[in-house]
């Protein structure tokens, strides 16, 4: 308990207090300074006591407490999902269960921050049964009538007996052997869409996706309540399959679960009315050609979780209901528009903030601002309109989705942004489709256009199959030469920027839909665009900039078309004497400023130097060309998916060369998912496994997604 100045004053003899009262209480004021310093000392003493416990200690003390119990520190990963404090606190509990499958699974989750499942492969080996330890579940030949077991063959939950594989598991070749332990990780996470309105593409047929195309629905993981419980399919974020959901609809369907459908809104209680699970059926709604099949009978709503389709019975079609859905989709990180937390970046200094919710319009809220202020969209609705944004001189406008909401703005024309001198506009948390953003040059003094956590659908929009409707068309066109364009954690198509524009891009996907399309250039599609600064981003398509001031930890997946007379190189900077490109993947025929440790150039130069050191004569041009061909073919970015709105979009394949997967300046991967620090997470897990793996066992790490 701290001592107040009054308490100190009362400890003085009464004579001193009387004399002090006669002199305007100078001594009392002096004791106030003492009290403040005593409070500081008291706080420090209290903190020193708290620093003895891992639950209450300061952050700097965590490694020291860990050192007392022999905890080995890991690679530092700047992500809130991984807590060194929690791992130190759990170290004793881990060691009490050392070598068991449950602690390895918990350890993998804590160290990597990803959901995990551990498999002891000797449990599912086709071996002769030992009579003192019978495994009645382990049949040598699988039961072909047991669909639940067959559904998971080849996955982390495969329980079919396998013959022995003698290859080492840590080389990613071996699997089933007596000494092998498999640690399966899920890199893709589940992201929600809540109360998303449905729009039929034809009577009675809907898609869960607001862009009205096929996507797989993901499971919302059920939290494991006990450390002794090994993960099951319901505990991890993976695509929902039809047969599993059909067998137990109540496990996946309902409010707060993986999927929910609402058919009415109660304005009195302000709640949506859930369609009962008894009215829901699960079936296949798509044939091999993508056509709709298996329309349900009257009173039934059919769901296909593998394609994200919904079909209504004939009587429900006639009633023309209004429907909303809750569901989860898969993606790698908090990039683009999404219902994840981002409220800490909001501008709170506006005098006026207009809120919008369906069926209100964005344009009406912008008109109410009179050229200055904020507009916040407070639902995950669908806004089919083309707003016009005009900001006053030296003012700013922020059009944003409320925290943990993801509205869709469906344009039918260009979204024009204009403003007076030194004005700025910020777009935050939106998904924009159907048109592009354009900043015209005429009488436009706009100074800053800022995009944060937005998605401007690459190719303008998607068809039913998920393909872009306008492949290669730009998402942003900046015609005004004095604009600064700032893009942070976004997904968008190509950019066209006048020569005087300054563009800064961080943690973003620029997708021109093909490596031979134009990702960045001037408004005419081939002249040099404004200056460019790019960090931790993936760019698909050709780039022509006036100055590449800096490109760091990026992937430039670009190539010339077969007939491309207007482009000299897929990556071209007009001023090659200015700027720098570092720790990035760039094609060999790029014409850029000086490069530092860029691939595949670095690997080729090192290979040639190594070969020349082994022989007296220098390599011939043919030998150098062969090394160049071989390495440029091997060191090349390959993505699990290049189609926007698919779960593995822009995720690097595991087969990609190590020079790219660990080629960033901090040995993380190049590209938009650099900040996931996947190599460091895997290295941390391997380091920790050496401490907790039982003697004689070997562990392998496998990625399910």
N, C-alpha and C positions, 0 to 999 in steps of 0.2 A: 504494500500500500504506500503510495507516494505521500510526501509531507507537503502540506500547503504553507504558503507564506504566513497565514494567520496562526497556524499551529506553532511555527518557529517564533513568531512574535510573542505569543502567550508564554513561551518558556523563559522570556527575559524577566528579570526582577521588575516589580511594579514601578519602582522609582525611575527606571530607565524609560518605561513606557509613558510615565507622566511627563518627564522632561521632553520626550520625543513628540508628544502631543502639543507641547508648547512651541515646538520648532517645525510645524507643518508635516510631522510624521516622516521625516527624512530617513530615519533608521528603518522604519517599516518598508519604505520603498527599496532600501538597500537589501533587506532580507528577501524581497521578492526575487531578486537576481539569484540569491543563494538557493531559493526554493526551485527555481527553474533548473539549475545545475544538479541539484539533488534528484530531481525527477528524471533527468537524463541518465544519471548514474544508476538509479533504481531500474529504469527501463533496460539498461545494459545488463544489469545483474539478472533480471528476469529472463532476458534473451539467452544469456549464458546457461541458465538452467534449462531452458527449452532446447538449446542446442545439444543437449545430451540425449535427446530422443529423436528418432528418425521421423516420427509423425509431426513434430513441431519445430524441428531445427531449421535454421536459415539455409538457403539453397547452397551456399558455399560450403556448408558443413557436411553435406550429403556424401561426397567422396571420402571424407575423413572417417565418418562412421562406417562406410563401406570397407575401408581399409582395415579397420579393427576386426572385422569378421571375415577378412580375406576375399572381399568382393573385388572382382576385376572390372575396371571401367571399360566401356565400349566406345565405338566411334560416335562422336557427337552428331545427333540428327535433330535438326531444328523443326520438330513437329510436335504438336500438343498431344498426339495419340500415344507417345512413348514417354514414360516417366521413370527417370533413374531412381527417384525417391521410392516409388512403389516397388521397384525390383530389389533395392537394398532392403526394404522393409520385409519383403517376402523371401529373402535369401535363406533364413533359418528354416522356414516352412518348406522351401524347395529341398533343402538338404536332408530333411527328415524323410522325404519321399524319393530321394535320389535314385535314379535309374529306372523309375516306373514310367509307364506310358502317360499317366495323367499329368505328372509333373513336366514331362517333356512337352506335352501339348500346351500346358499353361505357360511354360517358359517361352515357347515359340510365339504365342500370342503377345506376351508382355514385351519381348525383345523386338519383334518386327512391327507390332501394331496392327497386324493382319489376322483375320480369323485363321485357325489352324486345326488340323486333325492329324493324329498320330496313328500309324498302323504298324503292328508287330507282324511282319510278313510270315514268320514261322507259324502263326495261327491259321493262315490260309494256304498252307502248302499241302500238296497231295502226297501224304506219307502214310505209312502203315500205322494204325492206331496203337498207342501204348495203353495196355489194359489198366494200368494204375492212374492214367490221366486221359480218360476218354473224352473226345470232342465230337459229340453226336451231331453237331451242326456242320461238321466239315466232311462233306461227301466228296469222293474222288471225282465223280461225274455230276455236273449240275442238274438240278431238277428243272426241266424245261417248262413245267407248269407253274413254277414259282416266279411270277413276273416281278415281284418286289425285289428279289435278289438279282435277277437278270437286268433290271433297269439300271443298276449301278456298276455293271461290268466295265472295267477299265478306268474307274474313278477311285477317289479316295475311300469310298464306301463299298468297294468290291469285296464280297465275301465268298466268291467262288474259288474252289481249290485250284492252285496252279502248280505246275511242275517246277523243280528247282532251277534257278538261274545263278550260275557261278561267277558271273562278272561282278566287279566291285560296284556297290551302290553309289558311292560318292562320285563316280564318273558319269552318273546319269544313264548308265547302260543297264545295270543289274536291278532286279526288283526282289523276287521271291527267293529267299534263302534263310537259313536258320538264324544267322547273326544279323540280319538286316532289319532296320527300322526306317519306315517312310514318314517323312514330315511333309504334309500337304498344306499349301498356303493359298489363300484366295486374295489376289491383288485387286480385283474389281470389287467396288463397294456398291451397296444399294442406296439409291437416291429416290426420294419420295416426290410424288405429285399429289396434292391434296385438293379435293373438291374441284377437280378439273372437269369442265363442261364437255359433254360429248356432242359431236355434230355428225349426222349420218352422211355417208358418202352415197348411199342409195337407201330406199325405205327398209328400215329394220336392220341395217348393217352399219357397224361403228368400229372405230379403232380406239384403243386406249391412248395412243399417241395423239397429242393435240395437232400434229402435222399430218395425221390421218394416213399412216402407213404401218407396216408390220414391224413390231419390236418384241423381243422376249420380255416377259414379266419376271421380276426377281423376287426372291423370298426375303421377307423381313425376318432376320435371325431372332430366334427365341433365346434369351439369355440363359446360360447354364447356371443353375443355382448352387451346384456342389462341385468342388474341385476334383472329386473322385469320378466325375461323369465325363466320359469321352464324347467328343462332338458327334452329332448325328446330322443328316441332311437338313433338318429343320433349324439347326444352330448356325448355319453358315449362309452367306449371301450368294446364292447361285440361282440360275434360271429354274423356274418352276416347270416340271414336266406334267403332261396331261394326266397320265395314269395315277401318279401320286396324289394330285389334287382331287381327281375323281374319287379315289378311294377314301379320302378324308377331307371333305370340303370345309368342315368346320375348323380344321387346323390352319387353313390358308385364308378363308373368306370371313369377313366380318369387320366391324369398326375397330380400328387399331391393329388390324392384322395386315397380311400382305396385299389383299384385294378387297375392295368394297364398292358397291354400286348403290347410289341413292336415286330415288325417283320422285322426291317431293321436298319442299322446304317449308318448315313451320315457322312463319314469321313471328308468331307470338313468343315461342321459346327460342327462336333463332337457332334452330338445329335442322339438319338434313335427316330425312327419313330413309332408313336402310331397307333395301330390298331383302326380304327374308331368305335365308340360305335354302329353304325348301323350294324356292322358285328358281334356284340357280342350278344349271347343269354344266358339266365340263366335257368338252368333246373337241374333235378336230374340225375346224371351220375352213380349212384351206386345202385344196388338192395340190398336186405337184406343179401345176401351171399357175397357181395363185388364185384360182377361181374359188368362189364361195360355195361351200357344200354343207350338208347336214343342218338345214334350217330347223329350229326347234318347234315343238308343238305349242298349242295355245297356253298362255300363262307362264311360259318358261323363258328365261334369259340364259342363253348359252355363252360360255366363256371358253376361249382357246388361249391358255397362258403362254404357249410356245410361239404364237404369232401376234398376240395382243389384240385379238379380234373379239367382237361382241355381236351376237345376233338375237333378235327378238322374235317371239311367237307372233302368229298372224293377228291375234286379237290385240296384242300390245302395239303392233304397228299401226292399227286403225285408231288407237287412242292418241297417237303422236305424243308420247311422254317426253318430258324434259329430264335428262339424266346427268348425273355427276359421278365421278369415280375417284377413288383413292387407289394408288398402285405404286410400285417401286420399279425403277429401271436401273441398269448397271452402267457404271462408268469408273474411270480410274482416279479422278481427282476433282477438287472444287474449281473447275474451269468452265467458263461459259455460264449461261443462266441456269440457276438451280435453287432448290429450296434448302440451301445451307446457310450457316450463320455468316453474315457480312455486315451487320449493323454498325460495327465499330468504325467503318469508313464513311458513314453518312455525314453530310454537311448539316450541322445543327444550328447554324448562325442565321438562317433565313427568318425574316420577319413574318413571311406568309408561307404556309405549306398546305396545299390543297390535297385532299385525299379522294381517291377514285375507287369505286367497286362496281362491278357489273350490276345493272345495265347502264351505268353512267358512261360517259365518253371521256377519253383523255383530252380531246380538243376543248371540251367545255371547261375543264380544269385549267388548261393552259391559258384560255381566254380570261379566266378569272384572275390570273396572276398579273395581267397587264404588263408583261415583259420582264418580271423579276420574281424569283422565289422558287419553291419546290413543289413538285407534284409526286405524290406517293400512291402507288397502286397497291391496295390492301387485300387482294385476293389472287388466286392462281387462275384468273379468268382468260377469256378469249376476246380480244378487242379488234374487230374487223373494221378498221378505219385508217386513214392516212393523215395523221396530225401534221400541222405546220408549226414549227418552233421559231419564234422571233424574240430575241432578247434585247433589252434596252442597252444604251451606251454605258460602259463601265459597270454592267450588272452581270448577274449569272442566273442560270436556270438549271435545276437538277431534276430530271425525270427518272424516277427510280421505282423498283419494286420494293415493297416493304420487306423487312428482314424475314427470311425463310418463306418467301413466296416467289413464284416463277410465272408471271403472266406472259401470254403470247400476243404480240401485236402483229396482226395480219394485214399488211399493206396491200392496196390495189394500185399504187403508184409510188413515185419517189417521195421519201420523207425529206423535205427541204428544211435546212437549218440556216437561218440568217441572224444577224445581230449588228448592233452599233459598235463603234470603236471600243477596243479593249474589253469586249464581252466574252463570256464563256458559257458553254453548255456541257452538262454531264449526263450521260445515260448509264444507268446502273441496274444490273439484275434482270434485264429484259431478254426475251427471245423474239427476234424480228424476222419475219418471212414475207414473201410476196412482193418485195420491192427493195430498192437500195437506198442508202442515205446519201444525199448530195448537198454539198455546200457550194452554192453558186457564187460566181465572182462579182456580178453586178451589184454595186452599192452595198457591199457586205463587209463590215468591219470586224466580224467574228475573229477573236484571237485564239481561243482554246476550245477544242472539241475533245472531250474525255470520255472514253468507254471503259467501264469496269464490270467484270463478270457478266458480260453480255454475249449473246449468240446471235450473229447475223448469218442465217442459214447459208452455208456455201452452196452456190448454184441457185440462189434466191428462194427456192422452195423444193419440196420433194414430191415425187409421184407415189402411187400406192406401193410400189416395190421398194421405195426408199432411195431411188436414184434422183439426182438433181434435175430439175426441170429446165434450168438454164446454165448448163455447165460452163465454167470459165468466166461467167459474167461477174463484174466487180460488185462487192458489197458496199464499198464506200468510195465516193468520188469527191475529191476536194479540188475545186476549181479556183478558189480564192488563194492567192499566193502567200498571204501573211499568217496562215493558220498553223497552230501547233496541234498535232494529232497525238494524243496519248492513249495507248491501249494497254490494259492490264487484265490478265486472266480471262481472255475472251476466246471465242471461236468465230471465225468469219471467213468469207471468201476473199477475193482479191481486193487490192487497194489501188486507186488511181489518184495520184497527188501531183499538183502543179509544181514546177521547179522550185519555187521558194518555200514550199511547205516543209516543216520539220516534223518528222514522225519518230515516235519512241514506242517500242513494243516490248512488253515483258510477259513471260509465261503464257504465251498465246499460240493458237493454231491459225495460220494463214493458209487456206486451202483453196486452190484454184481448180480443184477436181481432177487435175491431171498434171504430171510433172512438166508437160510441154505447153500448158496454158500459162497465161500471164498472171503472176501473183502480185507483182508490184511494178508500176511504171507510171508515166505521165498519163494525162487524160486521153491521149491518142493511142494508147496501148503499146507503144514501142519506144518513145522518147524517154529521156531520163526524168524520173520523178524526183521529188524533194529529198533532202538528206534523211538518212536512216540510221537509227540506233536500235539494235535487237538483242535482247537477253533471253536465254532459256526458252526458246521458241522453236516450233516446227513449221517450216515454210515449204509448201508444195506448189511448185510452179516457178516460172522464170522471174528474175528480178533485174530491173534496170534503174539504178539510182544515180543521182548527181554525186553524192558523197556517202560512202559507207563509213560513217564516223566510228562505229563500233558494232561488231557482231561477236557475241560470246556464248558459248555452250549451246549453239544452235545446230539444227539440221536443215540444210537447203537441198531439198529433193527436186532438182531441176534438170531438164535436158531440152535440147533443141528438137523441134519437130522435123519430120523427114524433109519437108520443104519449108524453110524458114529464112527467107532472104533478108528480112528486116532486123534480124537479131544476129549479132556476131558471136555471142556467147550466152549461155543460159543464166549466168550471173555476171552482171556488168556494172562497174562503177565508172562514171565519166572521169572522176579525178582519182587516179590510182595512187598519186603521191600523198594523199591525205586519208587518214583513217587506219583502222586495224581490224583484222578478223582473227579471232583466237579460239582455240579449243572447239572447233566446229567442223561439221562435215560439209565440204563444198566440192563440187565436181572439178575434175582436173583441168577442164578447159575454161574455168571461170576466170574472168578478168577483174580482179579485185585488188585493193591495196595490200600492203604487206601482211603476210599470214604468219601466225605463231602456233605451232603444234596443231595444225589442222589435218584432218584425214580426208582421203587416203594418202595425201602428199607426204606426211610425216613418215608413215610406215614404208612407203616406197623408197624414200631417201635413205632411211635406216637400213633397209634390205640391200640396196645397191652398195652402200658404204661397207656393210658387213661382208658382202661377196667380194668386193675389191680388196679387202684386207686379207683375204685368204689366198690371193694369187698375186703374181708379180705384175702382170699386164692389166691395164684398165679394161673394164667390160666394154664389149662392142655395143653399138646402138641396137642391134637385134636382141642382145641379151638384156639390155635395160628395158627394151620394149616388152619383152616377155615377162619380166618382173612386174612392170607397170600393169600389164594386162591381168596377170594373175591376182595381184593384190587389189586392184580396183574392182575386180569381180567379187572378191571375197568381202571386202570392206564396203558394204553398201547398205543403206537403211532399208529394212523390210518391216512392214507393219502388219499386225494381226488383222486389222481392218482399215480400209481407207474410205469407208462409207459413213458419212455423218449420221449420228443418232443410233449407231450400233455400239454395244457395250465396249468392245475392244478398239474403238476408234483411235487411231494414232498411237496405239500402244506398240512399242517395239517388240518384235518377235524374239524369243529366247535364242534363236539360231543366229541372230545378228552378231557380227564380229565384236570381240571384246573391246576393240579400239573405239567403238561407238557406245557400247553399253557402259563403259567406264572411261570415256574419253573427255569428260568435262574437266574443268580446272580443279575440282575437288574430288575427282575420280567417281563422280556420279554419272548417270547417263546424259547424253546430249538430248536436247529437245525440250518439248513442253512439259514433260513429266520429270524434269531434272530434280525438282524439289521433293519428289517422293523418296529420293535417296535409296533406291532399291539395292544397288550393290552394297551399300553400307549396312542395310538391314540384314542382307544375307550373310555378310561377313560377321556381323555381330552374333547372329544365330550360330554360325559354325564355331565361333570362339567360345560361346557359352556351352555348346554341346560337348566340347572336350572336357568340361568340368562335370557335367551331369549325366553323361552317357555311361551306362554300365560297362565294365571291363569286358572286352572281347566282342562288343557289338559295333556295328557300323551304321551310320545314318546317312540318308540321302534327302535332299530338299527338292520337292516337286511343286510346280505351280498349276493349280487347277484352273485358274482364270488369269 
